[in-house]
């Protein structure tokens, strides 16, 4: 399993996303490193199909349902929708579901 967290430097939420991700990995007793990818500019955003910070991918697939259809790649903060609530980082539940789907 490959897990990536993509972010840009000024993102105020990537550290919380990384913390949630690491907690779920520990909870699931997985021995999987997280590849942390810093996106530096719009060119890298396009090359990495980066739809905002923070982004978590498991085996190359974004953890948010519907995200693969998005093509507005840029350096910006990202919002997540879960259960009718807008969040600035993915919840542990969203991360957990994505990991379980990948297993």
mmCIF file of the C-alpha atoms, coordinates in Angstrom:
data_MODEL
# 
_entry.id   MODEL 
# 
loop_
_atom_site.group_PDB 
_atom_site.id 
_atom_site.type_symbol 
_atom_site.label_atom_id 
_atom_site.label_alt_id 
_atom_site.label_comp_id 
_atom_site.label_asym_id 
_atom_site.label_entity_id 
_atom_site.label_seq_id 
_atom_site.pdbx_PDB_ins_code 
_atom_site.Cartn_x 
_atom_site.Cartn_y 
_atom_site.Cartn_z 
_atom_site.occupancy 
_atom_site.B_iso_or_equiv 
_atom_site.pdbx_formal_charge 
_atom_site.auth_seq_id 
_atom_site.auth_comp_id 
_atom_site.auth_asym_id 
_atom_site.auth_atom_id 
_atom_site.pdbx_PDB_model_num 
ATOM 1   C CA . UNK A 1 1   ? 0.000   0.000  0.000   1.00 0.00 ? 1   UNK A CA 1 
ATOM 2   C CA . UNK A 1 2   ? 1.238   3.474  -0.874  1.00 0.00 ? 2   UNK A CA 1 
ATOM 3   C CA . UNK A 1 3   ? -0.024  6.492  1.062   1.00 0.00 ? 3   UNK A CA 1 
ATOM 4   C CA . UNK A 1 4   ? 0.722   10.090 0.083   1.00 0.00 ? 4   UNK A CA 1 
ATOM 5   C CA . UNK A 1 5   ? -0.119  13.405 1.662   1.00 0.00 ? 5   UNK A CA 1 
ATOM 6   C CA . UNK A 1 6   ? 0.258   16.374 -0.692  1.00 0.00 ? 6   UNK A CA 1 
ATOM 7   C CA . UNK A 1 7   ? 0.282   19.934 0.612   1.00 0.00 ? 7   UNK A CA 1 
ATOM 8   C CA . UNK A 1 8   ? 1.644   23.414 0.066   1.00 0.00 ? 8   UNK A CA 1 
ATOM 9   C CA . UNK A 1 9   ? 3.737   25.239 2.628   1.00 0.00 ? 9   UNK A CA 1 
ATOM 10  C CA . UNK A 1 10  ? 1.206   27.858 3.722   1.00 0.00 ? 10  UNK A CA 1 
ATOM 11  C CA . UNK A 1 11  ? -1.603  25.333 4.273   1.00 0.00 ? 11  UNK A CA 1 
ATOM 12  C CA . UNK A 1 12  ? -2.772  25.660 7.882   1.00 0.00 ? 12  UNK A CA 1 
ATOM 13  C CA . UNK A 1 13  ? -4.436  22.212 7.871   1.00 0.00 ? 13  UNK A CA 1 
ATOM 14  C CA . UNK A 1 14  ? -1.972  19.702 6.460   1.00 0.00 ? 14  UNK A CA 1 
ATOM 15  C CA . UNK A 1 15  ? -0.441  18.948 9.876   1.00 0.00 ? 15  UNK A CA 1 
ATOM 16  C CA . UNK A 1 16  ? -3.877  18.016 11.268  1.00 0.00 ? 16  UNK A CA 1 
ATOM 17  C CA . UNK A 1 17  ? -4.524  15.844 8.211   1.00 0.00 ? 17  UNK A CA 1 
ATOM 18  C CA . UNK A 1 18  ? -1.147  14.133 8.697   1.00 0.00 ? 18  UNK A CA 1 
ATOM 19  C CA . UNK A 1 19  ? -1.864  13.578 12.408  1.00 0.00 ? 19  UNK A CA 1 
ATOM 20  C CA . UNK A 1 20  ? -5.272  12.041 11.612  1.00 0.00 ? 20  UNK A CA 1 
ATOM 21  C CA . UNK A 1 21  ? -3.708  9.874  8.927   1.00 0.00 ? 21  UNK A CA 1 
ATOM 22  C CA . UNK A 1 22  ? -0.939  8.616  11.218  1.00 0.00 ? 22  UNK A CA 1 
ATOM 23  C CA . UNK A 1 23  ? -3.446  7.848  13.996  1.00 0.00 ? 23  UNK A CA 1 
ATOM 24  C CA . UNK A 1 24  ? -5.598  5.765  11.649  1.00 0.00 ? 24  UNK A CA 1 
ATOM 25  C CA . UNK A 1 25  ? -2.520  3.930  10.343  1.00 0.00 ? 25  UNK A CA 1 
ATOM 26  C CA . UNK A 1 26  ? -1.559  3.061  13.945  1.00 0.00 ? 26  UNK A CA 1 
ATOM 27  C CA . UNK A 1 27  ? -5.142  2.089  14.784  1.00 0.00 ? 27  UNK A CA 1 
ATOM 28  C CA . UNK A 1 28  ? -5.185  -0.301 11.804  1.00 0.00 ? 28  UNK A CA 1 
ATOM 29  C CA . UNK A 1 29  ? -1.771  -1.681 12.849  1.00 0.00 ? 29  UNK A CA 1 
ATOM 30  C CA . UNK A 1 30  ? -0.318  -0.982 9.421   1.00 0.00 ? 30  UNK A CA 1 
ATOM 31  C CA . UNK A 1 31  ? 3.385   -0.677 8.764   1.00 0.00 ? 31  UNK A CA 1 
ATOM 32  C CA . UNK A 1 32  ? 3.078   1.794  5.903   1.00 0.00 ? 32  UNK A CA 1 
ATOM 33  C CA . UNK A 1 33  ? 5.143   4.957  5.545   1.00 0.00 ? 33  UNK A CA 1 
ATOM 34  C CA . UNK A 1 34  ? 3.442   8.171  4.512   1.00 0.00 ? 34  UNK A CA 1 
ATOM 35  C CA . UNK A 1 35  ? 5.085   9.918  1.585   1.00 0.00 ? 35  UNK A CA 1 
ATOM 36  C CA . UNK A 1 36  ? 4.732   13.648 2.271   1.00 0.00 ? 36  UNK A CA 1 
ATOM 37  C CA . UNK A 1 37  ? 4.859   15.673 -0.961  1.00 0.00 ? 37  UNK A CA 1 
ATOM 38  C CA . UNK A 1 38  ? 5.312   19.440 -0.853  1.00 0.00 ? 38  UNK A CA 1 
ATOM 39  C CA . UNK A 1 39  ? 3.784   21.164 -3.882  1.00 0.00 ? 39  UNK A CA 1 
ATOM 40  C CA . UNK A 1 40  ? 5.807   24.295 -4.624  1.00 0.00 ? 40  UNK A CA 1 
ATOM 41  C CA . UNK A 1 41  ? 4.057   26.000 -7.547  1.00 0.00 ? 41  UNK A CA 1 
ATOM 42  C CA . UNK A 1 42  ? 1.264   25.791 -10.116 1.00 0.00 ? 42  UNK A CA 1 
ATOM 43  C CA . UNK A 1 43  ? 3.392   23.686 -12.461 1.00 0.00 ? 43  UNK A CA 1 
ATOM 44  C CA . UNK A 1 44  ? 3.850   21.041 -9.760  1.00 0.00 ? 44  UNK A CA 1 
ATOM 45  C CA . UNK A 1 45  ? 0.149   21.305 -8.905  1.00 0.00 ? 45  UNK A CA 1 
ATOM 46  C CA . UNK A 1 46  ? -0.760  20.421 -12.494 1.00 0.00 ? 46  UNK A CA 1 
ATOM 47  C CA . UNK A 1 47  ? 1.892   17.681 -12.775 1.00 0.00 ? 47  UNK A CA 1 
ATOM 48  C CA . UNK A 1 48  ? 0.653   16.070 -9.544  1.00 0.00 ? 48  UNK A CA 1 
ATOM 49  C CA . UNK A 1 49  ? -3.070  16.585 -10.281 1.00 0.00 ? 49  UNK A CA 1 
ATOM 50  C CA . UNK A 1 50  ? -3.230  18.531 -7.018  1.00 0.00 ? 50  UNK A CA 1 
ATOM 51  C CA . UNK A 1 51  ? -6.752  19.769 -6.259  1.00 0.00 ? 51  UNK A CA 1 
ATOM 52  C CA . UNK A 1 52  ? -5.828  21.495 -3.022  1.00 0.00 ? 52  UNK A CA 1 
ATOM 53  C CA . UNK A 1 53  ? -4.133  21.165 0.330   1.00 0.00 ? 53  UNK A CA 1 
ATOM 54  C CA . UNK A 1 54  ? -4.223  18.840 2.095   1.00 0.00 ? 54  UNK A CA 1 
ATOM 55  C CA . UNK A 1 55  ? -4.734  15.908 -0.272  1.00 0.00 ? 55  UNK A CA 1 
ATOM 56  C CA . UNK A 1 56  ? -4.396  12.289 0.793   1.00 0.00 ? 56  UNK A CA 1 
ATOM 57  C CA . UNK A 1 57  ? -4.068  9.494  -1.749  1.00 0.00 ? 57  UNK A CA 1 
ATOM 58  C CA . UNK A 1 58  ? -3.966  5.768  -1.171  1.00 0.00 ? 58  UNK A CA 1 
ATOM 59  C CA . UNK A 1 59  ? -2.486  3.719  -3.992  1.00 0.00 ? 59  UNK A CA 1 
ATOM 60  C CA . UNK A 1 60  ? -2.729  6.839  -6.158  1.00 0.00 ? 60  UNK A CA 1 
ATOM 61  C CA . UNK A 1 61  ? -6.435  7.335  -5.472  1.00 0.00 ? 61  UNK A CA 1 
ATOM 62  C CA . UNK A 1 62  ? -7.801  10.395 -3.682  1.00 0.00 ? 62  UNK A CA 1 
ATOM 63  C CA . UNK A 1 63  ? -9.628  9.465  -0.476  1.00 0.00 ? 63  UNK A CA 1 
ATOM 64  C CA . UNK A 1 64  ? -12.576 11.752 -1.210  1.00 0.00 ? 64  UNK A CA 1 
ATOM 65  C CA . UNK A 1 65  ? -15.306 10.225 -3.373  1.00 0.00 ? 65  UNK A CA 1 
ATOM 66  C CA . UNK A 1 66  ? -15.768 12.272 -6.542  1.00 0.00 ? 66  UNK A CA 1 
ATOM 67  C CA . UNK A 1 67  ? -12.323 13.824 -6.412  1.00 0.00 ? 67  UNK A CA 1 
ATOM 68  C CA . UNK A 1 68  ? -10.934 11.949 -9.456  1.00 0.00 ? 68  UNK A CA 1 
ATOM 69  C CA . UNK A 1 69  ? -13.364 13.851 -11.696 1.00 0.00 ? 69  UNK A CA 1 
ATOM 70  C CA . UNK A 1 70  ? -11.995 17.228 -10.592 1.00 0.00 ? 70  UNK A CA 1 
ATOM 71  C CA . UNK A 1 71  ? -9.510  18.902 -12.890 1.00 0.00 ? 71  UNK A CA 1 
ATOM 72  C CA . UNK A 1 72  ? -9.018  22.319 -11.329 1.00 0.00 ? 72  UNK A CA 1 
ATOM 73  C CA . UNK A 1 73  ? -5.433  21.809 -10.218 1.00 0.00 ? 73  UNK A CA 1 
ATOM 74  C CA . UNK A 1 74  ? -3.895  24.697 -8.282  1.00 0.00 ? 74  UNK A CA 1 
ATOM 75  C CA . UNK A 1 75  ? -2.241  25.964 -5.129  1.00 0.00 ? 75  UNK A CA 1 
ATOM 76  C CA . UNK A 1 76  ? -5.152  26.469 -2.771  1.00 0.00 ? 76  UNK A CA 1 
ATOM 77  C CA . UNK A 1 77  ? -6.704  25.192 0.407   1.00 0.00 ? 77  UNK A CA 1 
ATOM 78  C CA . UNK A 1 78  ? -9.077  22.312 0.028   1.00 0.00 ? 78  UNK A CA 1 
ATOM 79  C CA . UNK A 1 79  ? -12.458 21.635 1.586   1.00 0.00 ? 79  UNK A CA 1 
ATOM 80  C CA . UNK A 1 80  ? -13.964 18.225 2.296   1.00 0.00 ? 80  UNK A CA 1 
ATOM 81  C CA . UNK A 1 81  ? -17.662 17.418 2.509   1.00 0.00 ? 81  UNK A CA 1 
ATOM 82  C CA . UNK A 1 82  ? -18.674 14.635 4.856   1.00 0.00 ? 82  UNK A CA 1 
ATOM 83  C CA . UNK A 1 83  ? -22.164 14.002 6.159   1.00 0.00 ? 83  UNK A CA 1 
ATOM 84  C CA . UNK A 1 84  ? -23.312 17.456 5.125   1.00 0.00 ? 84  UNK A CA 1 
ATOM 85  C CA . UNK A 1 85  ? -20.465 19.101 7.032   1.00 0.00 ? 85  UNK A CA 1 
ATOM 86  C CA . UNK A 1 86  ? -17.711 21.113 5.333   1.00 0.00 ? 86  UNK A CA 1 
ATOM 87  C CA . UNK A 1 87  ? -14.270 20.449 6.774   1.00 0.00 ? 87  UNK A CA 1 
ATOM 88  C CA . UNK A 1 88  ? -10.824 21.889 6.041   1.00 0.00 ? 88  UNK A CA 1 
ATOM 89  C CA . UNK A 1 89  ? -9.094  18.500 6.318   1.00 0.00 ? 89  UNK A CA 1 
ATOM 90  C CA . UNK A 1 90  ? -10.242 14.889 5.982   1.00 0.00 ? 90  UNK A CA 1 
ATOM 91  C CA . UNK A 1 91  ? -11.733 13.302 9.087   1.00 0.00 ? 91  UNK A CA 1 
ATOM 92  C CA . UNK A 1 92  ? -10.403 10.114 10.616  1.00 0.00 ? 92  UNK A CA 1 
ATOM 93  C CA . UNK A 1 93  ? -13.590 8.394  9.424   1.00 0.00 ? 93  UNK A CA 1 
ATOM 94  C CA . UNK A 1 94  ? -12.942 9.423  5.818   1.00 0.00 ? 94  UNK A CA 1 
ATOM 95  C CA . UNK A 1 95  ? -9.332  8.250  6.068   1.00 0.00 ? 95  UNK A CA 1 
ATOM 96  C CA . UNK A 1 96  ? -10.373 5.015  7.766   1.00 0.00 ? 96  UNK A CA 1 
ATOM 97  C CA . UNK A 1 97  ? -12.910 4.185  5.034   1.00 0.00 ? 97  UNK A CA 1 
ATOM 98  C CA . UNK A 1 98  ? -10.344 4.836  2.307   1.00 0.00 ? 98  UNK A CA 1 
ATOM 99  C CA . UNK A 1 99  ? -7.760  2.613  3.982   1.00 0.00 ? 99  UNK A CA 1 
ATOM 100 C CA . UNK A 1 100 ? -10.325 -0.147 4.523   1.00 0.00 ? 100 UNK A CA 1 
ATOM 101 C CA . UNK A 1 101 ? -11.345 0.080  0.854   1.00 0.00 ? 101 UNK A CA 1 
ATOM 102 C CA . UNK A 1 102 ? -7.683  -0.227 -0.174  1.00 0.00 ? 102 UNK A CA 1 
ATOM 103 C CA . UNK A 1 103 ? -7.119  -3.279 2.028   1.00 0.00 ? 103 UNK A CA 1 
# 
